[in-house]
Amino acid sequence: MWRRDLAVMIRGIIRFRLNNTRVEITARNLISLLNWNQMIGRNGSTEQSWFSSSSSSLSVAATNPTSVRQSRSKSRRSSTITAQSKSTWGRLSLKQLLQGSNLNDFHANVVPPVPTTLLLIFHGYGVLQALGSFLSLLGCTRLPYSRPSDPLDGSASYCLSWRLGVEANNVGAWRTVPTQCLQYIENYMTGSQYHHDLNFIVEQITSYVNAIDLSADGLDAWIFDVDDTCISNLFYYREKRFGCDPYDPEAFKAWALRGGCTAIPAVLKLFNKLIESGFKVFLVTGRDEATLGQATIDNLQNQGFIGYERLILRTRAYKGQSAVVYKSEIRKQLEGEGYRIWGNVGDQWSDLQGDCIGNRTFKLPNPMYFVP
């Protein structure tokens, strides 16, 4: 097993030891390092690989220092550094490496019989960020002025995984956003990534819509959820710490009565395309009809949602039912009227589960709350 020792920098050359092997990294600029744990330290052997791209190259040699020869071209962008060894070189492009090519194909099984120098020469990009990544993978002490190579360490990494789990419906019925993810969710919802995700999904829906041949009977239907599908409650959830606070039904009711929800631009664009194409669009929401019906109608109209076939709100008959049961029953009724549900769009999995879900379902991102 490799022994990990302290790394030091002397005159621009970083030196450290792995067992009895002295390692030197000479760098004016370091390219970002990927998958070094696959290249060095596997079962006490050293793997040799050659990578190259249009603007940088890297050679790795485990040889006696006297046998190493280097040649560099005059052009910085096309610089090439080579090292020679008695072992056969494997060749692997940087593109192949990024795509996860199997490095076993290039394994040379070099076990140095005597202390040797592993010379790594980098040229082209970089500086100390790549070095920090390399040393941390080897288990060496990080240089005091190096930065972590992975910006998604600690809580940010956890929160990214948590959001992925939520969107994939792999997280069970959760009540609140983890408190350590408050800043992450705020950045996601108020930054550009949320809208990029929405636009990407709507592009996929549009491609699907363009391939549908509508019939002349007027029974081709499409279903949208309302809250955080058509109109956004982001301003409300900002005051609720983006879902870190528990759901407050009375506070949400007061917010909805104000009619302050704004249209989600990508969805409004899709909505208008469906209307123009001849679909009958149904808006199905869990909002209470008696208390929030008129406020919801006015809010939708003020935000440009005009021309839908029907807005369906929760009536007394469905009070106490889960969203899955309630919306399944509504869709079943629509199919009983002869409608063909081509698509179903919602921000909650409960919008898209149950019976009569439609020909295709599309989940919009929403990591702020969960509706069972």
N, C-alpha and C positions, 0 to 999 in steps of 0.2 A: 504494500500500500504506500502511496506517495506520502512523504513527509512534507508538511507545509511550513515554511519559515518566513520571516520578515523580509519584505522587499525594500530595497533602497535605491535611490537615484543618484548616480555619480556622473556629472558632466553630460547630462542628457541621455545616459544609458541606464536603463532600469535593470538591476541585477537581483536575482534571488535564487534559491536552491530548491530543487525537488529531489529528495534523497541525496545521492551523491552527484547529481547532475546540476551543473551550474547553468542557469538560464539567463540570457541577455535579450533585452528588447531594445533595439535601436530605432528611434523614431523622430522625425521632424514633424510628421503628422501621422496620426493613427486612424485607421478606418474602424468603423464600428464593428465589434466582434460578435459573431453569432455562433452558437452551438459549440463553444470550445470544449465543453464537458464531453462532447462526443469525439473530440479529436485527440485529447491529451489525457492520460491517466487511466486508460481502460486496461485492467488486469496487469498493471505494471509495465505496459508496453507503450510505445510511441507511434502514432499513426502519422503518415506523411501524406500531405495533400497539396495540391496546387490549385489556386483559384486565380481567376483573372476577370476583369471587366474592361470596359472601354477606357476607364479613367484610373484604375488602380490594380495592383497585383500583389500577391503575397506568396512567399515561399517558406517552407518549414523544412529544416534539415536536422537530423540527429546524427552527426558525424564528428570525426576529429576536426578541430578547428583548422588545421593546416590543409584539409582537403576542400574547404569551402572556397568557392570562387564566386565573385559577384560581378555582374555586368549591368550597367544602367544606361538606358538610352538618354539622349539629351533632352527629349521632349518630356516635360513634367506630366502631361495628361496621358501620355502613352508609356510611362516609365515601366520597366520590367526588371525585376530583381530575381536572380536565379541562384540556386545552391545545388551542389552536386553531392551525391552519396553513392556508395556501392550498391545500395538497394534501388529497386526500380521505382520510379516516380509514378504515382497515380495522377490522373488529370481530372479535374472537376471544376466546372464553371461556377461562378458566383450565382448565376441564375438557378443552376441545378441545386446548389446548396440551399438557397432560399426556399426552393420548392421541396426540400426535405429528402434529397437523394440519399441513398444508403451509402454511408462512408465505409462500410465493411468491404465494398468492392475495391477500395483503395488501401486496404490495410496491408502494411508491410512487415508487421511483427518485428520491429527493430528493438532489441534489448541491448543497450550499450554495455559491452563487457568491461569498459573502464570509464572513469569519469570523463564525460564529453561535454561539449557545448551545444545547446539547442539554440540555434540562432534564428530569431524571428525578426524579419525586417518589414516594416510597413511603410508605404509611401502613397500619398494621394489625398486623404481627407483628414479629418479628425480631431485630435489631441487627447487630453487626459480622460475624457469620459469613457472611451473604449478601453483604456488601460485599467480604469477602475473596474469595469465589467470583467476583464480578463483575470485580474488578480482575485476578485471576489469569487469567481468560479473555481479557482484553484485553492481557495481557502486562505490566501495570504492576507496579511493586514493591509487594509486600504490606505493609500497615501492620504495624508491629512487634507490635501487640497483637491482630491478627486471627488467627483459627484457620482451618486448611484446611477447606473446605466439605465435602470428601469424606472420611469416616472410613476409607474402604477404599483409601487410597493406599499406595504402597510395597509391602512384602511381603504385607500383608493382602489387597490387591487381587490380587496374583499367586496367593496361596494359595486365594482364592475361585475364581478361574478354574481353577486346577489341580484343585480338588475337583470342580468341575462337569465338567471333562474326564474325570476318573476315573469319575464316576458315569454319564456318557454313553458310556463305553467308547471315548473318543477318545484316550486316552493308551495308548501301547503297553505291553507287559509291563514293569512297573516293579517294582523290588525294595524300595525304601524310600521313605518320605515325605521330601520335601525338608527339610533341616534348618531352613531359614528358616520352615517352616510348622509347626514343633513346637507353638508356642503357639496358633496358629490351630486346628489339629486338636484339641488338648487342650480348648480352649474350646468347639469344636463338639460333641465327644463327651460332655463332662461338663456342658454347659449345656442349655438348654431346646430349642434348635433341632433337635438330633438327634431328640428325642422328638416334637416337632411334626411333623417329616418322617415319622417312623414312623407316627404316628397318622393323618396325611393319607393315606398309602399304604394303610393298613389300611381306612380308610373307603372308598376306591375298590374295594378287594377285596370288602368287605362288600356294596357296591351290586351288584357283579357276581354274587356268590353268591346274593343274594336273588332274582335273575332266573332262576336255574337251576331247571328242573323235574327232580328226581331220578327215576330209574326205580326199579322195584320189585325189580330183580335184584341189588342190592347191589354193583354194579360201578362206581359213580361214585367216582372216586378224586381225591385231592389229594396233592401232594408238597411237603414242606418240607425244606430243608437244616437242619443242626443248629447248627453254630458261628456265632455272631453273626447267626443267623436266629431260632432258638428260644431259645437260651441265649447269654449274653454273656460274652466274654473280655476285657471292658474292664479289669478289675483286673490281668490279666496284661499287657496292652499298655501299661498305665500305667507298669509297670516297664521296658518296652521303648521308652520315650519315644514312645508312641502311633504306632509304626510307623517311627520314624526309625532304629531299630536293625535290622540284618538279621534275617531269620527264623532262629530257633534251634530245630531240631526236638527236641532233647533237653530243652531247657527247657520247651517247650510240652507235651511228653509228661509231664513231672513235674507241671506245672500241671494237666493234664487228669485225671491219676490222683488228684488231691486232690478232684475233684468239686466245685470251688468256683464253677462258673459259675452266674450268676443268670438267672432267666427274664426275657425281654424282655416287659414287660407287655402291650403292644399285640398282639404275636404270640400270646401265651398266650390272650388273649381271643378272637382269631380262631380259634385251634386248637380251643378249646372250642365255639365256634359251629358249626364244621364237623362236629365229632363229634356234637353234638346234632342237626344237620340230616340226618345219615345218610351223610355222606361216609366213605369208607375212607381214612384218612390214613396216608401212608407217610413216614417220616423217613429220608432218604438222606444219609449223611455219608461223608466221606473218611477218617474216623478208622479206625485199624487195629483190626480185630475181635479179634485175639489179645491185644493188650496193653491196649486201651482199651475193649473191649466192655462189661464189667460196670460199670466206673466210669461210662461214659456212660449206661447204663440207670439206674443209681442216681441220677445227677445229674438226669436228666430227670424221674424219678419224684418226687424231692425238690422239684423246682420246679413240679410240678403238671401235667406233660405225661403224662396217663394216658388210656388208651383208644385209642391209635393202633393201626392194623392190624399194622404191622411196622416195626422199626428195622433198616435195612440198612447195615452197615458194610463197609469195604473188606476183602476176603479176599485170601489169597495169590494167587489167580487174577488179580487186578487190580493186583497190585503193580507199580509202575513206570509205570502208565498215567496219562495226564493226567486231570484231573477231568472234562473234556469227554467223553473217550472212555469213562471208567468209568461216569459217570452216564448217558450215552446208552445204554449196554448194559443198565443196570438198568431204565431206563424202557422199553426195548424188550421186556425180559422181562415187565414188568408188563402191557404192552399185549398181549403174547402170551398172557397168562393171561385176557385178556378185559376188563381194566380200561380205563375211559375216563378219561383224565387231564384233568380240567377246569381245574386250576390248578397252577402250579409257582412256589414262592416261595424266593428265595435272596438272599444278600448279595453273591455273586460272579457275574460274567457267565458263568463256567464252569459254574455251577449251571443256567443257563438256555439254554445253547447246545448244538448238536449235534442228535441225532435224537430224535424222539418227545418233544418238549419240552412238550407239552400244549396245550390249547385257548388258554390265556393264561398269560403269564409275568409275574412281578412282582419287580422289583429293589428290595431294601432298601438303604439307605445304609450304606457302610462304606469310609471313606477311609484305613483304617489298614494294609491289606495287600491283596495281589493273589495269587490262586490261578489258575494257568494251566490 
